[in-house]
Amino acid sequence: MASRLRLAGENPGPRRSPGSVDAAGPEEGEAERWPEARREVTDLAGGSEVVHVPRFVAREAAWEWFDYLDKRIPWTRPTIRVFGRSAVQPRDTCYVADEELTDLKYSGHQPHAHSWDEFPVLKDILKAVHEALPGSHFNSLLLNRYKTGSDYVSWHADDELLYGPTPEIASVTFGCEREFLLRKKPTKSQASNGSGEVARKRLKVSAPQLKSFLLKHGSLLVMRGYTQRDWQHSVPKRAKASSPRINLTFRRVL
Ligand SMILES: O=C(O)CCC(=O)C(=O)O
């Protein structure tokens, strides 16, 4: 997997200058917007799987989505509670969901649920994601904006009960490429032995399995099966990531 990595912060090449973005989004033909999509499927074993589509949205269209989302989404940076402490979330966020789904809560924070009708572009992207993933029915979306390489999301799993036991989560990236890491959750016995590096060495417990994906501008990554039950994921800080990244994670609340 490491051979696939490049330095975070390497941007996906020249971009058009940000212009005005109308509410309907880009106007290219469908084929230009959604190029032929090569898929890489990673079997994480135990019924967990990741699908990576590096070129899900064509570069130009993806920059138009980026500009639209950067300007039009009402980003907030809420204060959340982590391990009993209050802290400002280290990235901007926004939540969009079907009308009846207003009860997402994470880290003591309940975001306002915006309607899809406020952001026509998101409906277009949702439609494309549904077409790429037959049988999927996403009804909610968590948006994240990482302004610089100091913004991040720490290790977690989207294993809230409201998503059910085997949620499919589809993640679309725009802007600066960043590394996306997955690590196997410790088994119960590993956890009770202590999960720290020192404890691990002392007890000769093997390091957790780690997978890394470089999420580029216009890419799609899908986690499915038992990935949320058995694995955690993160987007770590990266000093070289000097420009913003916007990420959309589509989910289905049951
Ligand atoms: O930005 C990403 O790629 C991941 C976002 C994420 O982990 C989340 O929203 O739960």
The ligand as an SDF file (V2000), in Angstrom:
LIG
                    3D

 10  9  0  0  0  0  0  0  0  0999 V2000
  -12.3310   13.7180    5.5410 O   0  0  0  0  0  0  0  0  0  0  0  0
  -12.3670   12.5060    5.4340 C   0  0  0  0  0  0  0  0  0  0  0  0
  -11.8890   11.9190    4.4640 O   0  0  0  0  0  0  0  0  0  0  0  0
  -12.9620   11.6570    6.5360 C   0  0  0  0  0  0  0  0  0  0  0  0
  -14.0970   12.2900    7.2640 C   0  0  0  0  0  0  0  0  0  0  0  0
  -14.5860   11.4410    8.3800 C   0  0  0  0  0  0  0  0  0  0  0  0
  -13.9060   10.5790    8.8460 O   0  0  0  0  0  0  0  0  0  0  0  0
  -15.9120   11.6230    8.9220 C   0  0  0  0  0  0  0  0  0  0  0  0
  -16.6320   12.5580    8.5350 O   0  0  0  0  0  0  0  0  0  0  0  0
  -16.3050   10.7920    9.7810 O   0  0  0  0  0  0  0  0  0  0  0  0
  1  2  2  0
  2  3  1  0
  2  4  1  0
  4  5  1  0
  5  6  1  0
  6  7  2  0
  6  8  1  0
  8  9  2  0
  8 10  1  0
M  END
$$$$
